[in-house]
Amino acid sequence: WAAVEVQWHDTATAQTRTVHTSDATPVRRLTYQAATEAEAIEHARAELARIQRATAEVRLSIYGDPRIASETPIDLTGFHPSVDGRWVTARVEHLLGSDYTTTLTATPPSGRRG
């Protein structure tokens, strides 16, 4: 999904109105109806962020850590708000050369996927 739309009830005009995160397509339409325009905007932005995170993937190369294996939950902090949080390793490679490094690919936990 490239955009999210949420409906809200305008009490001044007694009409249902719609907010969009952008004009992009495809659009995910939430069945939830917000009470206010501000609430609708907040829900639309939150859902779009959730969708983008669920389709995200991070790749890291760190100092070697033998405790990290495939399907290991890891907590990332200090990166960016869209990255910080719990991830699950999908692929892990340990390399021993002049130093020991761990290279990993991680995805959001399955419970967060769209």
N, C-alpha and C positions, 0 to 999 in steps of 0.2 A: 504494500500500500504506500502511495506517495503522499496522501492527504487524508484527513479525517474530518467528518462533518457531524455536528451535534445540533439537535433542535432544542429550542428553549421557548418558554411561554411568555409573551409580552403582555403583562397585565394592563398596560395603558391602552392597548388597542385590541386586546382579547384575541390576538393572533399568534400562531406558531411561526417562529422565525428560525433561521438556520445560520450557524457560523461554520466557516471552513478554515482549516489551517493554511491552505493555499489553493491555487487553481489547478494544481497538478492532478494527474490521473494515474492510476486508479484511486478511487475514493472509498474509504471505509466509512460506512454510515452506522453510527451507534444508535441502538434502539432506545437508549436512555434519553429522557427529556429533562433538560435542566430547568431550574426555577428562574434563573436570571441569565443574562447575556454573559456576564463575567464568569459564572459557573460553567456555562457551556464552553467558553473559550478555554478555561482551565482543564476541563475534561478532554477536550479535543487535543490540546497540546500534550497532556499527559499520555493519552492513548498513542499519539504519533511517536512520542519518545519511547514508549514501551515497544512499539512495533519495530522501530529502528534498532533498539537494543537487542531485541529477540533475533534479528537477522544479522547481528554483528558478530565479529570474530576478532580476537586479539592475538597477536604474535609477539612473544617476548624472548629475549635471550638474556639469561641471568647467570649469576655465579652458580656453580653446580650445586644441586640439592637432590640427593638420592631419595628423599622422601616423596618427591613428585613423580607420579606415574600417570598413565592414562586414566581418565575418569576421577581424578583427584580434585575435590573442591578447593579453590584458592580464593583468597580475598585480596583484591587490588585496592590500594589507597594511594592518594597523592598524584593521580594522573589527571583526570578530568571528570566532572560530575557524571558524564554519560558513560564513563568507563569504570569508575570506582564502584566496588561492590563485589558480590560473589559471582564467580565464574567456575566452569568445570573444564578441566583439561581434556582436549580431544586427541592431541598428539604430543608426545614428549620424546625428545632425543637428548641423550647425555653424551657429551663429547669430552674426551680426555686427550689433551695435547700439551702445549706448554702451560695450560691451565685447565681447570675443570669447569665446563659450562653446561647449562641446561637450556635447551631451546624448546619452547612450548607454543602450542596453539590452543586457545580456549574459547568456549562458547558460553552463552548464558545457561543457567540451569534449565532443564526441560520444563519446569513449572512456570517459567516466564515466557515461554514461546507463544507466539500468536496462534 
